[in-house]
Amino acid sequence: MARVETTSNRPYHLVIFGASGFTGQFVVEEVARTVSEGPKGTLKWAVAGRSKQKLENVLEQAAGVLSKPELRSEVDIIVADVGEPDTLAAMCKQAVIVLNCVGPYRFYGEPVVKACVENGAHHIDISGEPQFLEGMELNYNSQAADNGVYVIGSCGFDSIPADMGVLYTREQFKGTLTAVESFLTVNTGPDGGCIHDGTWQSAVYGFADSDKLRSLRRKFNHKPLPTVGSRLKRRGALFYSNEIQQYALPFMGSDPSVVKRTQRFLVEEHEATPTQYGAYAGVGGIGNIIKLMFAGMMFWFLVKFSFGRNLLIKHPEFFSFGIFSKAGPSRKQMEGSSFQFAFYGEGYKEGQDPSQGKPNGKINTMVQGPECGYVATPITMVQAALTILNEPTALPKKGGIYTPGAAFARTTLIDRLNKHGVKFSCI
């Protein structure tokens, strides 16, 4: 790990904000694990949050899990609260990069972004909420650019595997890649699996607010991206996928919107040919479909009313058939889980003119990794942070609000992920 100098006014390379939250605790363990790979003292870091006691407990827990009793004395604690701007400013002044783990970001994200931009700290989050991500771009992009601050959203499972996966597929394809579809399958072990209800809350509020997202997007005044080659056909709301040999439906997360923003950046900044993108997730067999249809109908009905939203928030396990839970998955469940993204691309082979005839080349790539929410997400977040620290000249020329693909297209992030268990391969 190359050494990035901290200075007396920025004593920490990384500060994990929200370190005692459900995802934050695993980010703490991942940073501690990664720091031990380099020479001692190369990377200085701290944990931050509202409660000193809870932060001490998290360091204690990480020390036990990793058999590193020295963690408790080596890692500093910063008390900072989203509701107290002065504490956020003080935290940001001490950090080169803030790893923000405090969600739902629609409620708690903006004060942290604002504090980072104003106080010169780069900001990484793991948000899967398009309204927050695009709202930050609208409100802070020019100020972040002026201050040389990089704010890079969705650096977790949403949406590094998808966004970097599309870029990887483009790189591997010999010619002009015009369209990609991705199919996500998640495997759980004998103990099953679930997702912490923080993600469920983001989904509930996101669907309830979808009109606001549409009006937010109108403010950008974007022209439609040009289509090269055949227009990618949208699949149905539920269909049998020959690619993954199971039923699939459109992926509900932020991946499609993040990938589209990256493609727009590549067109505007590098005059690249945009790649069309469709994202889908496998749901298994008929039994799962019946459950999903029930859950989906209840969700769509209840999310429209505030009493319904309260019910959904109060009883995530009941309304999601156990997919989401307030306790989150156990470590045993995490160990048994993994994900696989299959990418199917088409385009024009080298030497063929993309304005003439139909695409004549195909490609199939894969991104695979461990449990997506609390094992893969900390890995992608931490490697994104280390890429900023170690490869500043490979980032876009000026600061601003970026997607992972826009920020990291010219870095070695994919190589770093390959070494840490999130594997990119060409089939």
N, C-alpha and C positions, 0 to 999 in steps of 0.2 A: 504494500500500500504506500503510494508516494506520500511524502510528508507535506502537508499544507500548514504553513505557519499560522498559529493564532497570534493575536496581538494583545497587548495589555488591556485594550478596550473591548476586545472580543475574546474572552478567555476560553470559550467552548466552540469546537467545530460544530457539534450537534447538540440541540436541546430538544428532548422529546416532551411535547406539551400534551397533557392528558395521559401521562404515563401510568396512572393507576386505573384507567378505564379498562374495559374488557379487552379491546384490541391493543391498547397501549402497553399492557403488561407483557404481551408477546413481542412487541417492538423493542421493549427494554431488553428482553432476553436475546433477541437477534442482534442488537447493537453490541451487547456484551460478548456474544459469541464471535462476532466479526472483528471486534477490536483485538481479541486474543490471537487472531491470525497474523497481525502485524507486529513489528517490534514494539516493546513496551513503551508506553508514553507517547505513541505516534498520534493518537487521536484522543482529544479531550472532549468529554461529553457530560451532560447533566440531565436530570429529570425535572419536570415542572408540572404543577397542578395546584388545585385549591387547598388540598389537605397535606400538611407535612407528614402527619402520621401515616396516611395511606401510601404516600410515596416511599416512606421508610419501609413499610410492609412489602411493597413491590420489590424493592431492592433486596430485602431479606429473602423473599420468595425466589427471586432470580438467582441469588447467591446459592440457595439450596439446590435448585434445579440444575444449575451448571457446575456445582461443586466449586464455587469460587467465593470463599468467605471474604476475600479482600474487597469485593464489590461494594460492600456497605460503606467502607471508609474511602474508597477511591472515587465514587461518583457523587457529585454535589447535588443538592436539592434546591430548587427555586420555587418559591410560592407565588403563583400567579393565577388570576381569576378572570374569566371572560367578561364578567360584569364590572371589572375595575381596570379601566384603560391604562392607568399609571403603572400597574403591576405588569401588564402586557408589554408596555414600552420598555420597562426596565429589563424584562426577560429578553426582548428582541435585541436590545443593545449589547447583550452578552454573547449572542449566538451568531455564528456564520450562517447556519441553516436551522430553521425551526421545523421539526417534524410534527405536524399538527394532527393529533389523533382524537380531537374532541368533536363528536357529531351528536345528532344530526347537524350537518354543516349549515343547513338553511337557517337554523336558530343561533348557532354558536360560531360559525366560520368567519363571517366578515370582520368582526373586531380583531381577529388574529391576523388576517391578511392585511388589514389597514395598519396595524402596529408594525408588521414586518416591513411593509413598503415604506412607511414613514421613518423607520429606524434602521434601514439598511440590512435587514436579515433576509436571506432567501427563504422561501416557504414551500414546503411539500405537504400535500394532504393525500388522503385515500378515499376521497369523496366519490360516490357513484351517483351524485345528484346533479343532473344537467342544469337545473335552474340556478343552483349556487355557482357551478363552474363557469357558466356563460355570463351570469350576473357580475362575477368578479372581473371577467375580461372587459365587460362594458364599462365598469366603474373605475378600474385601477390600472388598465393596461398602459396608458400614457404616463401615469405617475411612476409606475414600476420601471418603465423604460428609462425615464429621466434619471431615476435614482440607481440604475444598474442592478435592480433586484429581479431575480427570477422567481416567479410564482408558478409552480408546476402542479396542476391538479391531477386527481385520479391516478395516483402512483401506486395503487394497490392492485388487487385482482381485477377490480374495475380501475383502469382499463389497460394496464401495461401488457398483459398477454395478447389482447386483441390488437391494440394499436401497434405495438412493436412487431406482432405476428404478421400484420399486413405489410409492414415495411420489410420484414425479413423475406416474405414471399416475393415481394417486388425485386429484392436484391438477387434472389436465387433464380428468378425467371430470366431467361436469355431473350430479351426483346422488350416489348411494351405491355405491361400487365394492365388490363382494362377493368377487370371485375374479380372480386373475391367473395366467397361465402364462407362463414365459419360455423362450425357445429361444436357446441360444448357438451361434453358428457362428464358427469361427476360420479365417481365410484365411492361408495362407503363400505367399510369393512363389516365384520360380524356384529360390531357394537352399534351400527347405524351411524347417523350423524344429524346435526341440526345447525342452524345459524342463529347467532345472538340477535335479540329483538331490536337492537339499534338499527339494523338494516331494514327490518320490517317497518319501523317507525318512518324511516326515510321514504320507503315505498308508499306508505299510507298518505303522508303529506304531499309527496310528489304527484301522485295521481289526483289528489284533491285539488291541486294547484295547477293542473296542466294548462289551463287557459292563460295563466300568467306567463308560463314559459313561451307560449306562442307569441304573446304581445312583446315579450322581452326580445325574442328573435327578430321581430319586425324592426326593432330599433337599430340593428346592425346594418340593415339595408343591403344585405348580401345579394349579389347576382347568383342565379343557379350555377352550379359547377358544370362545365362542359362535359358532355358524354362522348366518350371515344369508343368505337366498336358497338356491339349490340347492347341495347339497354338491358340492365339486369332485371329479370322478372322477379316480382315479389311473390313469395310463397304464401300459402293460406295461413289462417290462424292456427290450424292444426293439420299436420300432414305426415305421411310415412316417409321417412328419409332413407333412401337407399344408401346414402353415404355412410350413415352410422347404424343402419339396420334397426331403427326403432322410430317411434313416433316423436315428432319435434314440433316446437312452436317458436315464434319470434322471441329473441332474447330481450327481456324487459329492462335490462340495466342501461348504463350510460355508454356502453361500447359503441353503438352506431353513431351517436352524436359526437363522441370524442374522435373517432376515426375520421368522420366527415370534416371536423375542424382541422385535423392534421393535414388531410388532403387539400383543404383550402389553403393552408399555410404553404404547402409545397408548390401549389399552383402560383400563388401570389409572390412568394419570395424566390422560388427557384425555377419558375416556369416549367414545372414538371407536368406530365400527363396525369390527371387524377384517376384514382382507382375507385370504382363503385364498390359498395360494400353491403352485404346482407348478413345479419347475425341471428343464429338460431341455437336453441338448446334442446337436447334430447330429454324426453320425459319417460322413456321406457314403454311398457306395454299398456294394454287396455285398462287394467285395474287402476293404474296411476292416473290415466286419463279421466276416469269417472270421478276420482277424488279431486283432481285438478279442476274439473268443470264445476263441481259443487262449490269448492273453495273460491273459484274465480267469480261465480255468480254472486255468492254472498259478499265478496270483497267489492265488486263493482256496485252492488246495491248500497252497501253500508258506507262506502267511502264518500258518497255524495252528501251525507248529513253529519252534522257535528256529533250527534249522539252515537251514530254508527261508527265514526272515527274513534270516539272514546272507547267503544266496545272492542274494536279491532286492536287498539293500543293496549287495552287492559288484558285481553285474552289471546295473545299471539299463538299459543300452542293450539288452542281449540280451533281457531279460524284458519290456521295453515296446516291442519292435520299433523302437527308436530314438527313441521319443517323449521319453524322459528320458535325459539324459547327464551325466556327471561334469563335462564341460567347459562345459555350458550352450550356448545359441545364440551364434552369432557376431553382430557388429554388423550385418553385411550381411543375415543372416537376420532380425534384428529389424526392419530398415528395410522389408523386404518383407512383414511380417506385420501383421495387423489383426484386430479382433474386432467382432462385432455381436450385441447382445442384442435380440431382438424380444419385446415384451410384448403379450400378448393378454388383455384384461380384459373382464369383464361385470359388470353391476350394474343398479340401478334408476335410471331417469332422474329428474331433478328433479321434485318434485311427486308421485312415486309412492311409496306406502307399502311399505318393504322387507319388512313382515311379510305382505303380501298378494300372491299370484300369483307368476309366474316373473319373473326378471330380464328387462328389455326393452331394455337398452342395451349397446352393445359399444364398445370402444376399442382402438386399436393404437398403441403407442409404440415408440421405438427408442433404444437407447444404443449408440453406435459409438465406436471409438477405435483407437489404434495397438496394436502388439504388447502382449499383456496382462501378461506376467510382469515385464518389466524396463524397459518404456517407460510403459505405463499405470499400473502399480503405483506407481512413484515419483511420477508426477503426482498420483494420488489421495491418496497419503500426505502429500505436501508441501502440497497445497491444504487438506487436512483440518487440518493443523497451523496454517496461516495463518488459517483460519477461527476456530480457538480463540483465536489471538492477537488478531485484529481484531474479533471479534464476541462478546465474553464475555457480553454481556447477552442474546444470542439462544440461548445454551445452556440446558439444563435448570437450574432454580434452584439445585440443590445438586450438589456433586461426586458421584462414584460410578463404577461400572463400567457402561459404555454400549455399545450397538451404534451404528454410524454413523447409522442412521435415527433412533434415539432422541435422539442427541446433536445432530444437524444438521438436524432437521426444520424448524426455524424460522430457519435461517441462509441465506446466499446461496451455499452450497457448490456447488449445481448450476450457478449462473451462473459461478462461478469455474472449474469444470471445463469448461464450454462454451468459455470463453476459452482454455483450455489443451489443447484437442484431444480431450477426452472429451465427445462431443456427445449431448445429450438432445433428442429431437424427437418431435412427435406426428404420426402418419401420417394 
